[in-house]
């Protein structure tokens, strides 16, 4: 990832989030799953060096994306 331009990762995260939030559920669910895995994977690298507030922020972000995923799946089912 270090060889890529600096804006590639934030743009990918933004695109996945926007697809997850606004696309039809059939596209939203996979995009949000990829986003959850990617953000969790990135957070795992810094986890041992973080203090409690920083860990809570990362858990909060992953939790928000999980809640969005649950909302989109419920929308598709119901």
N, C-alpha and C positions, 0 to 999 in steps of 0.2 A: 504494500500500500504506500510505502514511502516514495516509490518511483512515480506514482500518479500525481497529477496536479493537485494542489491543496483543496480545491473546491469540489472535487469529484465525489468524495464521501458525503459531505453535507448535501449535495444535490441529489445523490441517490437516496439518502434518508428522506429528504423532502418529497421526492417523487413517490417513494413507497408510501409515505404518510398520506399524501394527497390522493393517491389511488385508493388507499384503504378507507379514506374518509368519504370520498365522493363517487367512486366508481360503483357499478352494480356489485352486489354481494359476491357473485361468482368470481370476480376479479379482486375484490377487496380483501376477502379472507386470506388468500395466498400471499398477497402483498403485505398484510399485517403480520402474518406468521413469519415471513422472511425478515421483516423489520424487528420483531420481537427477538428472534434468534440473533440477528446482527447486533442489536444494541446490547443484548445480554452477553454476547461474545466479547464485545469491546469493553464492557464493564468488568468482565472477569479479569482482564489484564491488570487493571489498576486496583482491584478490590483489596489485596493485602496491604497496600500503602495508604488507603483512605481512612479518614476518621469517620465517626458515626454519622454526622450530618451529611457528608458527601455520599456515604453509602445509602442513606435514606432517600436522597435526591435521585440516585440511580434506580432504586427500587420503585420510587414514585413514578418515574418516567415509564419504566417497563409496565407497571400496574395500569397506568393510563392507557397505554397501547393495548393491553389485554382487555381492559374494559371496553375500548372502542371495538375490538374484535368481537367480544361477546355481544355487543349492541348490534353490530352488522349481521352476525349469525342469527340472532333473535329476529331481526327484521326480515331476513330471508326465510326463516322457518314459519314465522307467524304472519 
